[in-house]
């Protein structure tokens, strides 16, 4: 396949909205309009005053409702995104020894951060090849670290505690950055479910959010009272105390908070997490069915039970140059469908987050058929 930047996909095949990135993701137009409408009284104001604190309160309450959290859980917020939360967790959630499931780029980064922490023991790492997933095993650790959805590979796993381990024996920390808001989960199986809002929640980056159980809160408070040195910006207990006041420790991106609130309330108003997860499932199922039935495409994740409902990874046959397909699509307004760069595969990676319309997913596969068919 050769690249022709003048290749035109017919308008009738194109999606209405061509944003399919796995993060940052599609931000709904309605949310941006709503932000503009309140910009003069909200943007550029103090995050310690009522307009912003009320918005943070709406976010915390909305997420509590969306996730059906018990009353004794807390929604904690801090600046910096999930990458910073990994560092914060090495200081404020892991006591000594953790076990990590590693099955892609992002799950590996948390394990690497823990391995470099001088005050912690070397973590136990259970690893699988990209496209597959490992499982937890019972161990003498104080923390189990999982990833609900591996954004780099399009692999998702069910979230369950290790059998015969009670909630008080070890914490279960779940990186849910690309899963939260698009996949179901059971709070009884988790102690800390953390994420950034630039994926399913259709917002910008720069914020981490963690749903914390009483066991996680107790661990945070216990470590904060110890002699462990914790940088103020990475102190989860400081974030917890500020979050209880509906604020963040330092100045947050107000637009990020508002866009997240708008998305959470949109989900809750339309049926909650079940509704949002079903939107993603229908979209990803269409992508996988299309690939299964296509002569020149196939799902990267062979195990159907591990296929992500929010990030679909699709391998293309050798005779179809994925880079050329991706570039032609971009020239025609279909954006950010490239595979994760470090995998180095001839691959497409397509987000199917709740804000993406199923009609646009159908148009995407029709457009891909047109591009691929024209070069074979």
Secondary structure by P-SEA (a helix, b strand, c coil): ccccccccccccccccccccccccccccaaaaaaaaaacccccccccccaaaaaaaaaaaaaaaaaaccccccccccccccaaaaaaaaaccccccbbbbbbccaaaaaaaaaaaacccccccbbbbbcccbbbbbccccccbbbbbcccccccbbbbbbcccccccccbbbbbbcccccccbbbbcccccbbbbbccccccccccbbbbbccaaaaaaaaaaaaccccccccccaaaaaaaaaacccccccaaaaaaaaaaaaaaaaaaccaaaaaaaaaaaaaaaaaaaaacccccccccccccccccbbbbbbcccccaaaaaaaaaaaccccccccccccccbbbbbbcccccaaaaaaaaaaaaaaaaaac
